[in-house]
Structure formats: C-alpha cells, structure tokens
Amino acid sequence: MSYKQIMEQWLDFSELETVWKKDLELLAEDDKRAEDAFYRDLEFGTGGMRGEIGAGTNRINTYTVRKATTGLASYIKAAGTDAMDRGVAIAYDSRRHSPEFALEAARTLAANGIKAYLYKAPRTTPQLSFSVRELQAYMGIVITASHNPPEYNGYKVYGADGAQLNLDDADTVIKHVYQAGDALQITLDNLDESLIIELDEAMDDAYIEQLKTVQENPNLAPETDLKVVFSPLHGASGQIVKNILSEVGYKHIYYVEEQMEPNGEFPTLKSPNPEEQSAFEYAIQYGNKYAADILIAVDPDGDRVGIAVKVNDEYKLLTGNQTGAILIEYLLTQRKEKGTMPANGRVFKTIVTSDLGHVIAQYHGASTEDVLTGFKFIGEKIKEYEETQEVQFLFGYEESYGYLIKSFARDKDAVQSVLAIVEAAAYYKKQGKSLVDVLHSLFERHGYYLEDLVSVTKKGVSGADAIKNLLEQVRVNQLTEVAGIQVQSQEDYLTSIRTFTDGRDPEAILLPQANVLKYFLADNSWVCVRPSGTEPKIKYYFGVTSNSEKDSREKLKVLKEAFTAEMNRYLKE
C-alpha cells in the first residue's frame, strides 16, 4: 500500500482526534512531508521508539503510542497473571503531549487487564528506573525524547530490573508490537480505570533516601562555601535536584529561575542539550552574577548532565569524557581512603568513551569493561554481576554525558551525578583546586586524552539509504590508514570480528552485534563510525592521546578532518 493510500485511511478515520486532523490538513499541502509521515511505521527498536510528533504511521501520536503499548501488553500477558498484576510504572518528561501519551499508555495497559502506575507530573528517566525496582513492577515506560528538539517525543521501555530491555527481550517485544495490527483499529473497549494507580510524592521520598547514599563525604555539604548554578533546561529534574541539594545541606545553590518550570517548548533555549554551549547561556549570566564556581545543566528527562567550571573570568565547559574522568578519580580515591574499595571493583564504559577512564581506574586498582553504546548494556552488566558476584559495580558512564554512581537506578542518572559533582567540587575547593585543576593533574599523570564527535543528520528515506550505503561502502573498501596513520586493527561489531594488519589471526568480539566499526591506529588514536539508534544521524567518534595538550589537539584536528572527509564522500555517492 502506498503512503498516499495509508494517508487516505487516516483522513477517512471518523474518530481521529482533532489535533491530528489539523496536522493531516497541513501534510496534504506538502508531498515530501506527507511521504515521510506515512512511508513506514515508526520504528520500534531495542530502546523503544522516538520520532517527530504528528499524524502518521511514522510519527509519534496517540495511535502509535496505543499500538506500541498494545504490543507491550501482549508481551506482558504472555508472561502470565503475575506479570500483569505486578504491572508497569510510567513516567514522562516536559515535552509536548507527554502527559497525554503517558495516560494513553496507562489506559491501553488497563484495557488489557494490566496494572499501570502513573506519575501525575513530570519525573526523570532515572526516577522511573528506580520506581520500577521499588514497586517491583514487571516493566516500565517513560515518555521522553531526551535532548531532541521540541518537535520530537519518544517511548522507552524498561525491564523488571529497572534497566532498558536487553536485546533478546527487546526483540520479543518488537515482534509483539508489529503484530498489534493497524493502529487506528485498536480500541480500549475493556478499559478498567481501577487498574491505573497514581504515583505521588511518597516515591520521591524513597528516591531521595537512596540519593543520599551517593555521598562519600556528607559533612562537606553544610560547611562548604562552594557556589553552584543549576538549570534543568525546562525539564523534569528541577524540583528533585532542589529537594536533594537542600536536604543534604548545600547552601549556595542558585537556580536559573527562567528554566526551572517544565516546558516542552524550551522557550529560552536553542537546544535543550547540556552538551552544547548555548544551553549554558542563562546559567553563565547567573554564574557571573553570583560568582559561581561551577554551572550545571541537566537535559529534559534528567539523565544527562553537563558542567562548566570557572577558570579565571570565564566558564569552561567540560566534555562528558572529562566529567566522567573527574568523577572516577574522586569516587575511587574516596573509596580507597575509607577502605571501602572492593578488590573486584569495576568501572563500565562504552566503546566510544575515552580511554582516560580506563587508565584512572587501573591506577586505583579497579578493572574496566567496555560495552556497546547505550546505557542498557551497562544496566545488563550490573544485573549479570549481581548474580555471579564476579565483580562489583563502581561506576558506569558514556561520553554523551551520562553517569551512574549507585545502582538503585539502572539508567544514567543526572540527579545522582549532580550530587556527586557538587560534592567533588566542594572537596577539591577545600584543597584550593577547581575541577579543571583536577582534570589537568589527571592529564599530567596519565597523558593528554582528547576526544571529539561529528554528527551528520540525514533525514527521511534518502537519508536512511545514504547512511546504510556509507557503512556498506566502508566495509567493502577497508581502511588501511587515516590521515596517514596506519590502521593496526579493526573491530566490526556487526560481524563480531576483530582483525589485525600485522598478520595475527582474527579474534571474536564478545559483545552483541551492532552496526559499528572502530579502528585503532598506530599512534594510539582511534576512530569509530556508527549510526544513531534514536535519530537520523551518522556519528564519527575520535580519540587521541599524547604527552602534551598541544600535540593532542593537533592530532585530533588532523584526524577529525581526514576521517570526516572520507566518510562524507561515501554519504554523497
């Protein structure tokens, strides 16, 4: 069936909600947008689904949420009555239609005889993860599109352990979703409102009690003169961060009032992404006004956090890799000093995260384990090692500004991270050091590790084809050098094979399959190419190290320019 025929079915659907009818009228005037809205079903992948809000099968709306939840309900019912009774915890952030989509998910579950625990106001993604565990629910849903632009929303699914679904379970859910049929034909005739249970502040209190355990030096809070500016970027984290920082005793916290209220239009921001300088525009004004030591910004669903540190008269933004390195140094140093460092402690990071974290952990006597990109794989490892007791979780992080300190949540947790960052800054300020001073001492000890990322957006049918073509071409035309530097080994996570250029036999990569290629170069640099799992983007990652900042910056610049030009050539073919 053509996209025009499917669109006609939507136009003819008498019960279509008014908001989507209006959107259809606009689509009828733009063939390109209409095709993109109807040429396929919005993909439900291993992490759920994310897309533009609007009418259409390739958009997120009441009907695609209902279809996804019907598939999820089918999966839960197949697990039996105990799973149905344990139910599903549901949270949502500040985005457009998030409350409506969350309620639609709850109603769909209830119509299928499944209990639904629904928050009545925005909550963070990590608090949803915690809530699944606290309630002993069978699954969790959070309505969010993280730091995407305002026109996006999404639907993420969590397992009973509070982590995003592992690949096997996700594949099974995906099959149930695609078997759910035509989204417009799904009805809620058997809705039982009594199965929808409202979650309130009692769950916040339980979460806050767990947050307190993140502290290594709780006595620092009431005595420090550290000054902090915080912004939730119009997202869900503002109140819970305010509550925890106040409760543990920090006094000099200044909140960006213009950005504290949840607002899915993000009216004061170019982008609600704490990875970007523009997200700190208001925080910098507050920082200058109050002479703040650090600025902290958290993305709309409260799982990613970015920081800026006062250096002379300016604020320097740290990368996700750099913040992760500082947290590892602080947390492991404290554990060692207090004698709470386990002999089998391990730090977890993704394959595109800096190697600086690895060498810091090794320096302190901890091991490190790499996982595929996506925090679900860190959550999966936490569960695995809880069962085997082979290693103990110390810290998990990824370069994209996501960190987890304590495993009472099983997704990256910006609220935990804010508490740890503020404590680390207070601890080092007491020693006369800023977090940037700490970072430079790590560079001096271990080498100047620098990283960068290039993201290329390719929307629509043609964009998806271009990204697919790039990865196919790179596999056919294997790289032997990048910027004149020899490739020593290649890791292809789709074939799960590591190959070498010195004649050694290939090795198996003991990770799940993923459409990712990583190259290790003769000068200890590396590059990686992977498509985004949630956005129409292809991403190029870079990592270098040397004995000086100048050399590392030059290496990174040359590597980035050469590899990006090579990859973009394939995008245009």
C-alpha positions as CSV (number, residue, x, y, z in Angstrom):
1,M,0.0,0.0,0.0
2,S,1.4,3.4,-0.9
3,Y,1.9,6.2,1.6
4,K,-0.9,8.2,-0.1
5,Q,-3.4,5.3,0.4
6,I,-2.4,5.0,4.1
7,M,-2.8,8.7,4.5
8,E,-6.3,8.5,2.9
9,Q,-7.2,5.9,5.6
10,W,-6.2,8.3,8.3
11,L,-8.2,11.1,6.6
12,D,-11.2,8.9,6.4
13,F,-11.0,7.7,10.1
14,S,-14.0,9.3,11.7
15,E,-12.7,9.1,15.3
16,L,-9.3,10.7,14.6
17,E,-8.5,13.2,17.4
18,T,-8.8,16.9,16.4
19,V,-5.1,17.6,17.0
20,W,-4.1,15.0,14.4
21,K,-6.8,16.1,11.9
22,K,-5.2,19.5,11.9
23,D,-1.8,18.1,11.3
24,L,-3.2,16.0,8.4
25,E,-4.5,19.1,6.7
26,L,-1.0,20.6,6.7
27,L,0.5,17.4,5.4
28,A,-1.9,17.4,2.5
29,E,-0.2,20.5,1.3
30,D,3.4,19.1,1.4
31,D,4.0,15.8,-0.5
32,K,7.5,15.4,0.9
33,R,6.4,15.7,4.5
34,A,3.4,13.5,3.8
35,E,5.6,10.8,2.4
36,D,7.9,10.9,5.4
37,A,4.9,10.7,7.8
38,F,3.4,7.6,6.1
39,Y,6.1,5.7,4.1
40,R,6.6,3.3,7.0
41,D,5.6,2.6,10.6
42,L,7.6,4.4,13.2
43,E,10.4,2.0,14.0
44,F,10.1,0.3,17.4
45,G,13.7,-0.7,18.2
46,T,15.6,-2.2,21.1
47,G,15.2,1.1,23.0
48,G,11.6,1.8,22.1
49,M,10.7,4.5,19.6
50,R,11.4,8.1,19.0
51,G,10.2,10.4,16.3
52,E,8.6,13.7,15.3
53,I,5.2,14.4,16.9
54,G,2.4,14.4,14.4
55,A,-0.2,12.5,12.4
56,G,1.0,9.5,10.5
57,T,2.4,6.0,10.9
58,N,5.9,7.3,11.0
59,R,5.2,9.8,13.7
60,I,4.6,9.6,17.5
61,N,0.9,10.3,18.3
62,T,-1.9,8.8,20.3
63,Y,-2.3,5.9,17.9
64,T,1.3,4.9,17.5
65,V,1.6,5.0,21.4
66,R,-1.5,2.9,21.6
67,K,-0.1,0.4,19.2
68,A,3.3,0.2,20.9
69,T,1.6,-0.3,24.3
70,T,-0.8,-2.9,22.8
71,G,2.3,-4.9,21.7
72,L,3.9,-4.4,25.1
73,A,0.7,-5.6,26.8
74,S,0.6,-8.7,24.6
75,Y,4.2,-9.4,25.7
76,I,3.2,-9.0,29.4
77,K,0.1,-11.2,29.1
78,A,2.2,-13.9,27.6
79,A,4.3,-13.9,30.8
80,G,1.2,-14.6,32.9
81,T,-1.1,-13.2,35.5
82,D,1.8,-12.4,38.0
83,A,3.4,-10.1,35.4
84,M,0.1,-8.5,34.7
85,D,-0.5,-7.9,38.4
86,R,3.0,-6.5,39.0
87,G,2.2,-4.1,36.3
88,V,4.1,-1.2,34.6
89,A,5.4,2.0,36.1
90,I,5.0,5.0,33.8
91,A,6.7,8.4,33.8
92,Y,7.0,11.3,31.4
93,D,9.0,14.5,31.0
94,S,8.1,18.0,30.0
95,R,7.7,17.5,26.2
96,R,4.7,18.3,24.1
97,H,1.9,15.7,24.6
98,S,4.0,13.8,27.1
99,P,1.1,13.7,29.8
100,E,-1.4,12.6,27.1
101,F,0.9,9.9,25.7
102,A,1.7,8.6,29.2
103,L,-2.0,8.4,30.1
104,E,-2.7,6.7,26.7
105,A,-0.1,4.1,27.6
106,A,-1.7,3.6,31.1
107,R,-5.2,3.3,29.6
108,T,-4.1,0.8,27.0
109,L,-2.5,-1.4,29.6
110,A,-5.6,-1.2,31.8
111,A,-7.8,-2.1,28.9
112,N,-5.6,-5.3,28.6
113,G,-6.1,-6.1,32.3
114,I,-2.6,-4.9,33.3
115,K,-1.9,-2.6,36.3
116,A,-0.4,0.8,35.5
117,Y,1.4,3.0,38.0
118,L,1.3,6.5,36.6
119,Y,3.1,9.6,37.8
120,K,0.8,12.7,37.9
121,A,3.5,15.2,37.0
122,P,6.9,15.1,35.1
123,R,9.6,12.9,36.6
124,T,13.1,12.0,35.4
125,T,14.0,8.9,33.4
126,P,16.3,7.6,36.2
127,Q,13.5,8.0,38.8
128,L,11.3,5.9,36.5
129,S,14.1,3.2,36.6
130,F,14.2,3.4,40.4
131,S,10.4,3.3,40.6
132,V,10.2,0.0,38.6
133,R,12.6,-1.5,41.1
134,E,10.9,0.0,44.2
135,L,7.4,-1.1,43.1
136,Q,8.7,-4.5,41.9
137,A,6.8,-3.7,38.7
138,Y,7.2,-6.1,35.8
139,M,8.2,-3.3,33.3
140,G,8.5,0.5,33.0
141,I,7.7,3.1,30.3
142,V,9.0,6.7,30.1
143,I,7.7,9.2,27.6
144,T,10.7,11.3,26.5
145,A,12.9,12.3,23.6
146,S,15.8,13.2,25.8
147,H,17.5,16.3,24.4
148,N,16.0,16.3,20.9
149,P,14.3,19.4,19.6
150,P,10.7,20.3,20.7
151,E,9.0,18.6,17.8
152,Y,10.2,15.2,19.0
153,N,8.9,12.8,21.6
154,G,9.6,9.1,22.4
155,Y,8.7,6.0,24.3
156,K,11.3,4.0,26.2
157,V,10.7,0.6,27.7
158,Y,12.3,-0.9,30.9
159,G,12.5,-4.4,32.3
160,A,11.9,-5.6,35.9
161,D,15.5,-4.8,36.9
162,G,14.9,-1.1,36.0
163,A,17.3,-1.2,33.0
164,Q,16.3,-0.8,29.4
165,L,15.4,-4.1,27.9
166,N,18.2,-6.5,26.9
167,L,18.4,-7.3,23.2
168,D,16.6,-10.7,23.4
169,D,13.7,-9.3,25.4
170,A,13.5,-6.2,23.2
171,D,13.4,-8.4,20.1
172,T,10.4,-10.3,21.5
173,V,8.6,-7.0,22.4
174,I,9.3,-5.7,18.9
175,K,7.6,-8.8,17.4
176,H,4.5,-8.2,19.6
177,V,4.4,-4.6,18.6
178,Y,4.5,-5.3,14.9
179,Q,1.8,-8.0,15.4
180,A,-0.5,-5.4,17.0
181,G,-2.0,-4.5,13.7
182,D,-3.4,-1.3,12.4
183,A,-3.0,1.5,15.0
184,L,-6.3,3.1,14.0
185,Q,-8.3,-0.1,14.7
186,I,-7.1,-0.7,18.2
187,T,-9.8,0.1,20.7
188,L,-9.9,0.4,24.5
189,D,-13.4,-1.2,25.0
190,N,-12.3,-3.2,28.1
191,L,-10.8,-0.2,29.9
192,D,-10.7,-0.7,33.7
193,E,-9.8,2.6,35.3
194,S,-9.2,1.0,38.7
195,L,-6.1,-0.6,37.3
196,I,-4.5,2.9,36.9
197,I,-2.7,3.8,40.2
198,E,-1.4,7.3,40.7
199,L,2.1,7.7,42.0
200,D,2.8,10.7,44.3
201,E,5.5,12.3,46.5
202,A,6.0,9.1,48.5
203,M,8.0,7.7,45.7
204,D,10.0,10.9,45.5
205,D,10.9,10.5,49.2
206,A,12.0,6.9,48.7
207,Y,14.2,8.0,45.8
208,I,15.7,10.9,47.8
209,E,16.7,8.5,50.6
210,Q,18.6,6.4,48.1
211,L,20.2,9.6,46.6
212,K,21.7,10.3,50.0
213,T,23.8,7.2,49.7
214,V,25.7,8.7,46.8
215,Q,27.6,10.9,49.2
216,E,31.1,10.0,50.1
217,N,31.7,13.0,52.4
218,P,28.2,14.1,53.7
219,N,29.8,16.5,56.1
220,L,31.1,18.7,53.3
221,A,27.6,19.9,52.3
222,P,26.8,22.2,55.3
223,E,30.4,23.6,55.6
224,T,31.4,24.3,52.0
225,D,31.3,27.8,50.5
226,L,31.1,26.4,47.0
227,K,28.7,28.3,44.8
228,V,26.7,26.4,42.2
229,V,24.3,27.5,39.5
230,F,21.8,24.8,38.3
231,S,19.4,24.6,35.4
232,P,17.1,21.7,34.5
233,L,16.7,23.3,31.0
234,H,12.9,23.4,31.3
235,G,12.9,19.6,32.1
236,A,11.8,17.2,34.8
237,S,14.7,17.4,37.2
238,G,14.3,20.8,38.7
239,Q,12.3,20.0,41.8
240,I,14.1,16.7,42.7
241,V,17.5,18.3,42.4
242,K,16.4,21.3,44.5
243,N,15.0,18.9,47.1
244,I,18.1,16.7,47.4
245,L,20.6,19.5,47.5
246,S,18.6,21.3,50.2
247,E,18.0,18.2,52.2
248,V,21.7,17.3,52.4
249,G,22.7,20.8,53.4
250,Y,24.1,22.8,50.4
251,K,23.5,26.5,50.9
252,H,24.9,28.4,48.0
253,I,22.9,26.9,45.1
254,Y,21.4,29.4,42.6
255,Y,18.7,28.1,40.3
256,V,18.1,29.5,36.9
257,E,14.5,30.6,37.5
258,E,13.7,31.2,33.9
259,Q,14.3,27.5,33.2
260,M,13.1,25.8,36.3
261,E,9.5,25.1,35.2
262,P,8.9,22.1,32.9
263,N,8.1,23.5,29.4
264,G,8.3,21.4,26.3
265,E,8.7,24.5,24.1
266,F,12.1,25.2,25.7
267,P,11.5,28.9,25.2
268,T,14.8,30.2,26.4
269,L,17.0,27.6,24.6
270,K,18.3,27.0,21.1
271,S,18.6,23.3,22.1
272,P,17.9,21.6,25.4
273,N,21.2,19.7,25.2
274,P,23.7,20.1,28.0
275,E,26.5,19.1,25.6
276,E,26.1,22.4,23.8
277,Q,27.5,25.8,24.8
278,S,24.2,27.5,24.1
279,A,22.4,25.6,26.8
280,F,24.5,27.4,29.4
281,E,23.7,30.9,28.2
282,Y,21.4,31.8,31.1
283,A,23.5,29.8,33.6
284,I,26.5,31.8,32.7
285,Q,24.6,35.0,33.4
286,Y,23.7,33.7,36.8
287,G,27.3,32.5,37.3
288,N,28.7,35.9,36.7
289,K,26.1,37.5,38.9
290,Y,26.8,35.2,41.9
291,A,30.5,34.4,41.2
292,A,29.7,30.7,41.0
293,D,32.4,28.1,41.0
294,I,30.5,25.7,38.7
295,L,27.5,25.7,36.5
296,I,25.4,22.5,36.0
297,A,22.7,21.9,33.3
298,V,20.6,18.7,33.0
299,D,18.7,17.6,29.9
300,P,14.8,17.5,29.9
301,D,14.4,13.9,31.1
302,G,17.1,14.2,33.7
303,D,19.6,11.5,32.6
304,R,22.4,13.6,31.1
305,V,24.3,16.4,32.8
306,G,26.9,18.9,31.6
307,I,29.1,21.2,33.7
308,A,31.1,24.4,33.2
309,V,33.9,25.4,35.6
310,K,35.1,28.9,36.4
311,V,38.6,29.4,35.0
312,N,39.9,33.0,35.6
313,D,37.0,35.1,34.4
314,E,35.3,32.6,32.1
315,Y,33.4,29.4,32.3
316,K,34.9,26.4,30.6
317,L,32.6,23.6,29.5
318,L,33.9,20.1,30.2
319,T,33.1,17.2,27.9
320,G,31.3,14.1,29.0
321,N,34.5,12.2,28.9
322,Q,36.2,14.8,31.1
323,T,33.5,14.9,33.7
324,G,33.5,11.1,33.8
325,A,37.2,11.1,34.4
326,I,36.9,13.5,37.3
327,L,34.1,11.5,38.9
328,I,36.1,8.3,38.6
329,E,39.1,9.9,40.2
330,Y,37.1,11.4,43.1
331,L,35.0,8.3,43.8
332,L,37.8,5.8,43.7
333,T,40.1,8.0,45.7
334,Q,37.4,8.3,48.4
335,R,36.8,4.6,48.4
336,K,40.5,3.8,48.8
337,E,40.9,6.3,51.6
338,K,37.9,5.0,53.5
339,G,38.8,1.3,52.9
340,T,35.6,0.6,51.0
341,M,37.2,-0.1,47.7
342,P,36.3,-3.7,46.7
343,A,39.1,-5.9,45.4
344,N,36.9,-6.8,42.4
345,G,35.6,-3.3,41.7
346,R,34.9,-2.5,38.1
347,V,34.1,0.7,36.0
348,F,31.9,0.3,32.9
349,K,32.1,2.5,29.8
350,T,31.0,2.3,26.2
351,I,33.3,1.6,23.2
352,V,33.2,5.2,22.1
353,T,34.1,6.6,25.6
354,S,37.6,7.9,26.3
355,D,40.3,5.5,27.5
356,L,41.3,8.0,30.2
357,G,38.7,6.5,32.5
358,H,40.3,3.1,32.0
359,V,43.8,4.3,33.0
360,I,42.4,6.2,36.0
361,A,40.5,3.1,37.2
362,Q,43.6,0.9,36.6
363,Y,45.8,3.4,38.6
364,H,43.4,2.9,41.6
365,G,43.3,-0.8,41.3
366,A,40.0,-1.3,39.5
367,S,39.2,-3.0,36.3
368,T,37.3,-1.6,33.3
369,E,34.9,-3.2,30.9
370,D,33.7,-1.8,27.6
371,V,30.1,-2.3,26.4
372,L,28.3,-1.3,23.2
373,T,26.9,2.3,23.0
374,G,23.7,2.6,25.0
375,F,23.3,2.6,28.8
376,K,21.2,-0.6,28.6
377,F,24.4,-2.6,28.2
378,I,25.8,-1.2,31.4
379,G,22.5,-2.0,33.1
380,E,22.7,-5.5,31.7
381,K,26.2,-5.9,33.1
382,I,25.1,-4.7,36.6
383,K,22.4,-7.4,36.7
384,E,24.8,-10.1,35.4
385,Y,27.4,-9.4,38.0
386,E,24.9,-9.1,40.8
387,E,24.0,-12.7,40.0
388,T,27.6,-14.0,39.6
389,Q,29.3,-11.8,42.2
390,E,32.3,-11.9,39.9
391,V,32.8,-8.2,40.1
392,Q,31.3,-5.2,41.9
393,F,29.9,-2.2,40.1
394,L,31.8,1.0,40.9
395,F,30.7,3.5,38.2
396,G,29.2,3.5,34.7
397,Y,29.4,6.2,32.1
398,E,29.3,7.1,28.5
399,E,30.8,10.0,26.5
400,S,27.4,11.5,25.9
401,Y,27.2,13.0,29.4
402,G,25.6,10.0,31.2
403,Y,26.8,8.7,34.5
404,L,25.6,6.2,37.2
405,I,27.2,6.1,40.6
406,K,24.8,3.8,42.6
407,S,22.8,1.0,41.1
408,F,19.5,1.7,42.7
409,A,18.7,3.2,39.3
410,R,19.7,1.2,36.2
411,D,20.0,4.0,33.7
412,K,22.2,7.0,33.6
413,D,21.1,9.3,36.4
414,A,21.8,13.1,36.3
415,V,20.4,13.6,39.8
416,Q,22.9,11.2,41.3
417,S,25.5,12.9,39.1
418,V,24.7,16.4,40.2
419,L,25.1,15.4,43.9
420,A,28.4,13.7,43.2
421,I,29.7,16.6,41.0
422,V,28.8,19.2,43.7
423,E,30.5,17.1,46.4
424,A,33.6,16.6,44.3
425,A,33.8,20.3,43.6
426,A,33.4,21.1,47.3
427,Y,36.1,18.6,48.2
428,Y,38.6,19.9,45.8
429,K,37.8,23.6,46.6
430,K,38.7,22.8,50.1
431,Q,42.1,21.8,48.8
432,G,42.3,25.0,46.7
433,K,41.6,23.3,43.4
434,S,39.0,23.6,40.8
435,L,37.6,20.7,38.8
436,V,39.7,21.9,35.8
437,D,42.8,21.8,38.0
438,V,41.9,18.1,38.8
439,L,41.5,17.4,35.1
440,H,44.9,18.8,34.3
441,S,46.5,16.8,37.1
442,L,45.0,13.7,35.5
443,F,46.4,14.6,32.1
444,E,49.8,15.2,33.6
445,R,49.7,11.8,35.3
446,H,48.2,9.7,32.5
447,G,48.6,11.6,29.3
448,Y,46.5,14.2,27.4
449,Y,43.5,12.3,26.2
450,L,41.2,14.3,24.0
451,E,38.1,13.2,22.1
452,D,35.6,14.7,19.7
453,L,32.4,13.8,17.8
454,V,30.9,14.7,14.5
455,S,27.2,14.1,13.9
456,V,25.8,14.3,10.4
457,T,22.0,14.4,10.1
458,K,20.4,12.6,7.1
459,K,16.6,12.7,7.4
460,G,13.9,10.8,5.5
461,V,14.0,7.9,3.1
462,S,17.0,9.2,1.2
463,G,18.9,9.9,4.5
464,A,18.4,6.4,5.8
465,D,19.6,5.0,2.4
466,A,22.7,7.2,2.5
467,I,23.7,6.1,6.0
468,K,23.2,2.4,5.0
469,N,25.3,3.0,1.9
470,L,28.1,4.6,3.9
471,L,28.5,1.6,6.2
472,E,28.3,-0.8,3.3
473,Q,31.0,1.0,1.4
474,V,33.4,1.3,4.3
475,R,33.2,-2.4,4.8
476,V,33.9,-3.1,1.1
477,N,36.7,-0.5,1.0
478,Q,38.5,-1.4,4.2
479,L,40.6,1.4,5.7
480,T,44.3,0.9,5.9
481,E,45.2,4.3,7.1
482,V,43.6,7.5,8.4
483,A,45.3,10.9,8.0
484,G,48.4,9.0,7.0
485,I,48.5,6.9,10.2
486,Q,48.4,3.1,9.8
487,V,45.3,1.2,11.0
488,Q,46.6,-1.6,13.3
489,S,43.3,-3.3,14.0
490,Q,39.6,-3.0,13.1
491,E,36.6,-4.0,15.2
492,D,33.5,-4.8,13.3
493,Y,30.6,-5.2,15.7
494,L,28.2,-6.4,13.0
495,T,30.4,-9.4,12.2
496,S,31.8,-9.6,15.8
497,I,35.3,-9.9,14.5
498,R,38.5,-8.1,15.4
499,T,41.1,-8.1,12.6
500,F,44.8,-7.1,12.6
501,T,47.1,-5.7,10.0
502,D,50.2,-7.4,11.3
503,G,49.1,-10.9,10.3
504,R,47.7,-12.1,13.6
505,D,44.6,-14.3,13.4
506,P,41.2,-12.6,13.8
507,E,39.6,-12.6,17.2
508,A,36.0,-12.8,18.2
509,I,34.4,-9.8,19.9
510,L,32.3,-11.0,22.8
511,L,29.6,-8.3,22.6
512,P,26.2,-8.2,21.0
513,Q,26.0,-7.4,17.3
514,A,25.8,-3.7,16.3
515,N,26.3,-1.8,13.0
516,V,29.5,-0.2,14.3
517,L,33.1,0.0,13.0
518,K,36.1,1.0,15.2
519,Y,39.7,1.5,14.0
520,F,42.8,1.5,16.2
521,L,45.7,3.5,14.8
522,A,49.5,3.1,15.2
523,D,49.8,6.2,17.3
524,N,47.3,5.0,19.9
525,S,44.5,7.1,18.4
526,W,41.1,5.6,17.4
527,V,38.2,6.4,15.3
528,C,34.7,4.9,15.2
529,V,31.6,5.2,12.9
530,R,28.1,4.3,14.0
531,P,24.5,5.3,13.1
532,S,22.5,6.8,15.9
533,G,19.9,4.5,17.4
534,T,17.4,7.2,18.1
535,E,18.0,10.0,15.5
536,P,18.5,10.2,11.7
537,K,22.2,10.7,12.2
538,I,25.6,9.0,11.4
539,K,28.2,9.7,14.0
540,Y,32.0,9.7,13.8
541,Y,34.0,9.5,17.1
542,F,37.6,10.3,17.7
543,G,40.1,9.7,20.5
544,V,43.8,10.7,20.7
545,T,46.5,10.8,23.4
546,S,50.0,12.3,23.7
547,N,52.3,13.8,26.2
548,S,51.2,17.4,25.6
549,E,47.9,19.2,25.1
550,K,49.3,20.9,22.0
551,D,50.2,17.7,20.3
552,S,46.9,16.0,21.2
553,R,44.9,19.0,19.9
554,E,46.8,18.9,16.6
555,K,46.4,15.1,16.2
556,L,42.7,15.4,16.9
557,K,42.2,18.2,14.4
558,V,44.0,16.3,11.6
559,L,42.3,13.0,12.4
560,K,38.9,14.6,12.5
561,E,39.2,16.4,9.3
562,A,40.6,13.5,7.3
563,F,38.1,10.9,8.6
564,T,35.1,13.1,8.3
565,A,36.0,14.0,4.7
566,E,36.4,10.3,3.8
567,M,33.1,9.3,5.4
568,N,31.2,12.2,3.9
569,R,32.4,11.2,0.5
570,Y,30.5,7.9,0.9
571,L,27.4,9.8,2.0
572,K,27.3,11.6,-1.3
573,E,27.8,8.7,-3.5
